[in-house]
């Protein structure tokens, strides 16, 4: 039965509740910003501290069971959609609350920061940092939520996993300028204004920040320096960048969940787990290229074979170039039904899309040799 439409009083109550949540989170972020020194902000070290502040306690509380208790029986795609929309709503509300404190002098103020004492951070810069830190924390946690919902394991204490989370949360791509990300995220109506703003000298100070801090500063500093449109642009930009972050995280982690699902199915059906690893690697290396999804599949295959079949193949791990002849010897050394190996080869070849000619050739020869066994 469809949910009855909300009347005006319901909507106002919902708005008030969301605003209280945002104000509470904002107060906590203000306390965090008070502990930053001017050097933290100028150097970009604020982001290192924020990542620990945002994720350490959060990841201990938020796990698969956390979402099951709240959304029992609801498919992951539906929960992700709702979490993304909720985060975008919070981001927009916070943008409206923060933008009133912005002034056009903030960017220049950041450029002149110096010193290790929190007391040396001017109020104008602190007001901007509350917004930047709030939005950064919101998007980090949203990306983490999405990874949990798709059952993609992430350990934020592992540097590689943490960097992966950061890249996904802030849609950071190698060689991509932050202003390009911003322009794409902003509604078309204000894009010419944003481009003109970015062509000015207001970001000179921001160029000194490290990669992530610089990216986030550039993406947010627009909201300060454009006269008359600061508040509405802050609302729009916060909302759009959060929606962008959520959709990007969904695309990345949903795809990884798909690959993990393929690996789990292969491992569960396999009667020859060690041979499956060798054949899988031979198929992957058939065209002398390794697609990201293929590398991801191989990593999860090795993990699952180790966990479920207690098979660890040191020889394969130390291999530089795989010799097809050695793989064929391993195939011919087996007896009985090898349909699981053929099925595994097909799944590996298609995990990143349609088969190419070299993959087809390897699978064709594998099929012939399996039929001889």
PANU-295243 format. One line per 8 residues: number of its first residue (from 0); for each residue x, y, z negated of C-alpha. Coordinates in steps of 0.25 Angstrom, whole numbers, plus 5000, padded with zeros to 4 digits. Layout:
<recs>
NUM = X,Y,Z  ...
</recs>
This chain:
<recs>
0 = 5000,5000,5000  5006,5013,5004  5010,5023,4993  5000,5034,4991  5005,5048,4996  5011,5057,4985  5003,5070,4982  5010,5083,4980
8 = 5011,5081,4965  5018,5068,4967  5028,5074,4977  5031,5085,4967  5033,5076,4956  5043,5067,4964  5050,5080,4968  5052,5084,4954
16 = 5057,5070,4950  5067,5070,4961  5072,5084,4957  5074,5079,4942  5082,5068,4947  5091,5077,4956  5092,5087,4945  5097,5076,4935
24 = 5107,5071,4945  5111,5085,4948  5114,5088,4933  5123,5076,4933  5131,5080,4945  5132,5094,4939  5139,5088,4927  5148,5080,4937
32 = 5152,5093,4944  5155,5100,4931  5166,5090,4929  5173,5093,4942  5184,5102,4943  5187,5112,4955  5198,5103,4960  5188,5091,4960
40 = 5179,5099,4969  5190,5104,4978  5198,5091,4979  5186,5083,4982  5188,5074,4969  5174,5078,4965  5169,5067,4974  5178,5056,4968
48 = 5173,5060,4955  5158,5060,4960  5159,5046,4966  5163,5041,4953  5152,5049,4946  5142,5045,4956  5144,5030,4957  5150,5024,4945
56 = 5138,5023,4936  5128,5023,4947  5134,5010,4953  5133,5003,4940  5118,5006,4940  5114,5005,4954  5114,4991,4960  5105,4982,4968
64 = 5097,4979,4955  5095,4994,4953  5088,4995,4966  5080,4982,4965  5074,4987,4951  5069,4999,4958  5066,4994,4972  5063,4979,4970
72 = 5059,4972,4984  5062,4985,4992  5071,4983,5004  5084,4990,5004  5081,4999,5016  5069,5005,5009  5076,5008,4996  5088,5014,5004
80 = 5078,5023,5011  5072,5028,4998  5085,5030,4991  5090,5038,5003  5078,5047,5003  5078,5049,4988  5093,5053,4988  5090,5062,5000
88 = 5079,5069,4992  5088,5070,4979  5099,5076,4988  5089,5086,4994  5084,5090,4980  5098,5092,4975  5102,5100,4987  5091,5110,4984
96 = 5095,5111,4970  5109,5113,4972  5109,5122,4984  5104,5134,4976  5117,5135,4969  5125,5135,4982  5132,5147,4986  5140,5150,4999
104 = 5153,5152,4990  5154,5137,4986  5162,5132,4997  5172,5143,4995  5172,5140,4980  5175,5126,4982  5187,5130,4991  5193,5138,4980
112 = 5191,5128,4969  5203,5124,4960  5206,5118,4947  5203,5106,4938  5193,5112,4929  5178,5110,4931  5176,5124,4926  5183,5129,4938
120 = 5172,5124,4947  5164,5136,4951  5149,5135,4950  5146,5136,4965  5155,5125,4968  5149,5117,4956  5135,5119,4962  5140,5113,4975
128 = 5147,5101,4969  5134,5097,4962  5127,5096,4975  5138,5089,4982  5140,5079,4971  5125,5077,4969  5124,5074,4984  5137,5065,4985
136 = 5132,5057,4973  5118,5055,4978  5124,5050,4992  5134,5041,4985  5124,5035,4977  5114,5033,4988  5124,5026,4997  5127,5017,4985
144 = 5112,5014,4983  5111,5010,4998  5123,5001,4997  5117,4994,4985  5103,4993,4991  5110,4986,5003  5118,4977,4994  5131,4982,5000
152 = 5141,4981,4988  5149,4993,4985  5159,4995,4973  5161,5010,4971  5173,5007,4963  5179,5001,4975  5186,5012,4983  5182,5006,4997
160 = 5167,5004,4993  5167,5018,4987  5172,5025,4999  5162,5017,5007  5151,5022,4999  5156,5036,5000  5157,5035,5015  5143,5030,5016
168 = 5137,5040,5007  5143,5052,5014  5142,5046,5028  5157,5049,5029  5163,5044,5042  5178,5044,5046  5181,5057,5053  5168,5063,5051
176 = 5167,5078,5047  5158,5081,5036  5151,5092,5043  5146,5083,5054  5139,5074,5044  5133,5087,5038  5128,5092,5051  5122,5079,5055
184 = 5115,5078,5041  5109,5092,5042  5095,5095,5049  5097,5100,5063  5091,5113,5060  5103,5118,5051  5114,5110,5058  5119,5123,5066
192 = 5120,5130,5053  5127,5119,5046  5137,5118,5058  5140,5133,5057  5142,5132,5042  5152,5121,5044  5160,5129,5055  5163,5140,5044
200 = 5174,5140,5034  5165,5137,5022  5171,5122,5022  5186,5126,5021  5186,5123,5006  5179,5109,5009  5190,5105,5018  5200,5103,5007
208 = 5191,5092,5000  5194,5077,5002  5186,5069,5012  5174,5066,5004  5173,5078,4996  5175,5087,5009  5164,5079,5016  5154,5081,5005
216 = 5158,5096,5003  5156,5099,5017  5143,5092,5018  5138,5100,5007  5144,5113,5008  5135,5117,5019  5124,5119,5009  5131,5130,5002
224 = 5135,5140,5013  5124,5141,5022  5115,5153,5018  5100,5152,5016  5099,5137,5019  5107,5132,5007  5096,5126,5000  5088,5119,5011
232 = 5101,5115,5018  5106,5108,5005  5093,5101,5004  5093,5096,5018  5108,5093,5018  5107,5085,5005  5095,5077,5010  5101,5074,5024
240 = 5115,5070,5019  5109,5061,5009  5099,5055,5019  5111,5053,5029  5119,5047,5017  5108,5037,5014  5106,5033,5028  5121,5031,5031
248 = 5122,5023,5018  5110,5014,5023  5116,5012,5036  5130,5008,5031  5125,4999,5019  5113,4993,5026  5123,4988,5037  5133,4983,5027
256 = 5121,4975,5021  5118,4970,5034  5132,4965,5036  5132,4959,5022  5119,4952,5025  5126,4946,5037  5138,4941,5029  5129,4935,5018
264 = 5121,4927,5029  5134,4922,5035  5140,4918,5022  5127,4911,5017  5125,4903,5030  5140,4899,5032  5144,4885,5030  5159,4889,5034
272 = 5162,4902,5027  5177,4902,5029  5175,4899,5044  5164,4910,5045  5174,4920,5040  5184,4916,5051  5174,4916,5062  5168,4929,5057
280 = 5182,4936,5058  5185,4930,5072  5171,4936,5077  5174,4949,5071  5188,4950,5077  5183,4945,5091  5183,4959,5097  5195,4964,5089
288 = 5186,4974,5082  5180,4974,5068  5167,4982,5066  5163,4987,5053  5152,4977,5051  5161,4966,5055  5171,4970,5044  5160,4971,5034
296 = 5154,4958,5038  5168,4951,5036  5170,4957,5023  5157,4952,5017  5159,4939,5024  5172,4937,5017  5166,4941,5004  5154,4933,5005
304 = 5161,4920,5009  5170,4922,4997  5159,4924,4987  5149,4913,4993  5159,4903,4998  5171,4906,4990  5179,4906,5003  5191,4916,5003
312 = 5199,4915,5016  5213,4922,5014  5218,4918,5028  5206,4925,5034  5209,4937,5025  5223,4938,5029  5221,4936,5044  5225,4947,5054
320 = 5221,4941,5067  5211,4930,5068  5215,4919,5078  5202,4913,5084  5209,4900,5086  5210,4898,5071  5195,4901,5069  5192,4891,5080
328 = 5200,4881,5072  5193,4884,5059  5179,4882,5067  5184,4869,5073  5188,4864,5059  5174,4864,5054  5164,4854,5057  5149,4854,5057
336 = 5139,4865,5060  5146,4879,5062  5133,4887,5065  5135,4896,5053  5149,4900,5059  5142,4903,5073  5131,4911,5066  5142,4919,5058
344 = 5150,4922,5070  5137,4928,5077  5134,4936,5065  5148,4942,5064  5148,4946,5078  5135,4953,5077  5136,4960,5064  5141,4973,5071
352 = 5132,4972,5083  5132,4964,5096  5143,4954,5100  5154,4958,5109  5160,4949,5119  5172,4944,5110  5163,4941,5099  5154,4933,5108
360 = 5166,4925,5113  5171,4922,5099  5157,4917,5095  5155,4909,5108  5168,4902,5106  5164,4900,5091  5151,4893,5095  5158,4884,5105
368 = 5168,4879,5094  5157,4878,5083  5149,4869,5093  5161,4860,5094  5163,4857,5079
</recs>
